[in-house]
């Protein structure tokens, strides 16, 4: 019998509510309003020291990284796999804050940029999902070189980074213990279509009309030309790899536990539909997160919110069984 | 391999600001400080700062991509607020002190004699304000997509400049065929007050251009105007780059360029360059290439890099 979806939405919400005093929606869809019209205040919050630098991936490119946590010999390390393209730019600050929160709980976290993204070396135009999954493997190797081969590695990924992380967990040469996926992209093809829509919007802004509709952009990619997605030039390598990327089969074959957190501006009843593609998968746990997005130009400024931080840290602290076959 | 290294700087408040320092091979005469655009981090929109900085490193300039407190990887926490409220704070000079700290540290760590500050959007206005507050420390400014008209708080009831408002209303009309846009309307997610302001602005009479330099109007940022004049008085070179399709350009052209600069694209120490069909963040590759060329040409002209090193100098540099 196929197991039914395992939602722990309200449990998570209740426990987060206890921790933060935040009231969560129960069963109805709710939209969180923009923050109040107040004068923003810069508070003197200090981050714990982070060790930053570059390590080399298997293609010889320098990847930027930051290591959070002060344990000299951790048993477990979380590697954060960022979103792709401009979503990673918007999400940088909340990712730093989440890594900091993990470190305050005693965890060790490695954040890094894929080749050709963020502050890493390289040109993203000829790279795709499998190249960046290979970068995740390089990050795992770097962690094990630094802390020892015994270290258990978990991946926490955002948006399309979930496809990258799941591919690395499934096909990479270094074992991954478990996955936590925030607002994951379930269907790479749909996601890339959204990326092309951003191109159309930019055309409208620049030329007051669409000179190159989506079909033309796809032809350009197939001819080996590059297309701008919110300023990031991408090529056929990314288009083709996203077109064939779906999260469900990757998670179905992954032998470890996966927690998936749905995030959107409106939370509540749409969760079931939003994550429908992942229903029925063994070892996959679906959760509704608070109504917050921080990876796009929403016109609202979101740092990492306390409720999301609490929820993700609770998931990370959850005891999970060892990987099947490990 | 990348010739960059992490940079840290503790302010008098003991908060650590972080960045990425790029040093070219050889002695450095000019260093360039890159600021984040608005609320993004030091890599810049679609890593524009990374691209610019690495190109300048190749040409012999030192660079620092810098996160002021509360942004990127730096200490400090900005409380949750509307983007427009935070933008107002930035346009009011929130990061002037942090930029001065970074300028001094960059000069000390690179050995450069001169420092140029570069920014886009919120980074551009921060660069102008900070340079004007430190004319002894900053020798040049490059501002891209410079916002001279402040964010209009909803509470003010003010309407945007007519040409900008009409352009926005045109965008609304185009969105009438979008199911996604209608979905946002039906879910109550659209910025109805903003739409209302733009409609009022679009159909209002254009306000008369007044030549008085003493009178500031709601669509002018007085801190910018004072700072611009200070840079001119101190003869600090200032390159302004706009995309011709950027609303910031339309605002700049309709207000400041007409009223204060008599429409002149270059005069005194400033120069204004346009990237044809460029967006606010220079999204298309052709726009980026043109922006890089403009920046490079201006740097070469105003702040020529030192002559390439001899082999002996290189060996001495490597030994440092």
Interface residues (C-beta under 8 A of the other chain):
Chain A: X31 X34 X35 X36 X37 X38 X39 X40 X41 X42 X43 X44 X45 X46 X47 X50 X52 X53 X54 X62 X66 X85 X86 X89 X90 X92 X93 X96 X117 X118 X119 X121 X202 X204 X205 X206 X207 X208 X226 X228 X230 X231 X232 X233 X265 X266 X299 X300 X301 X302 X303 X305
Chain B: X1 X2 X4 X5 X6 X13 X14 X15 X16 X18 X20 X39 X40 X41 X43 X45 X46 X47 X48 X50 X65 X69 X70 X71 X72 X73 X74 X75 X76 X77 X78 X79 X80 X81 X82 X83 X85 X86 X89 X94 X153 X154 X155 X170 X171 X174 X187 X188 X189 X191 X243 X245 X277 X278 X279 X280 X281 X282 X283 X284 X285 X288
